[in-house]
Amino acid sequence: MTKAIDPQALDGVILGFDFGLRRIGVAVGQTITRTATPEAIVQSRDGKPDWEHISRLFETWQPQAVVVGLPMRLNGEEQALTQPARKFGQRLSGRYHTPVFYIEEQLSSIEAEQRNAGAKNTTQPIDDHAAQIILENWLDALTTQKETS
């Protein structure tokens, strides 16, 4: 039986993932500063991630935990990608023996597009920026939990 990890007890680097069937956005965050930055876009073929690329990210960053965004409908119901995203998180946990946290996410890609509206090359994928938003929201929720406890 696995012991539950208290996210408040984490101290260090967290990787955030915006799961997609073709691309997976990755962001790197820090529990101390409660900030996140876009890191990479991992290619995925037929829903199968480039595990070598993900392994390099784990080797480089040695995260304390990972956060996976669970795509949800605006009314809070699950959608087609919710279960595949959850399964991806379970695979991350199994492969890298790292705690995985999930956060419901809606419209992170649209928010990322809006943030990058002023960028010169707007045809570039923004999945890593969506992962940044997911991770920032999770870190913000940690801060809110800490302030209310």
Number of C-alpha atoms within 10 A of each C-alpha: 3 4 5 7 12 8 16 12 8 14 13 16 19 26 27 34 31 29 28 20 15 14 22 24 23 29 27 24 26 20 20 11 9 18 17 24 19 21 19 21 22 23 18 16 10 7 15 13 19 14 14 10 14 19 15 11 18 16 11 9 15 16 21 19 22 23 24 27 27 25 26 18 15 11 7 11 9 14 13 10 15 19 13 17 21 19 12 19 24 17 13 20 16 12 11 15 12 17 20 22 19 18 16 16 22 17 15 21 20 12 15 19 18 11 13 14 11 9 11 8 9 11 7 8 15 24 27 26 27 30 33 28 27 30 33 21 20 23 24 15 13 15 14 11 11 10 8 6 5
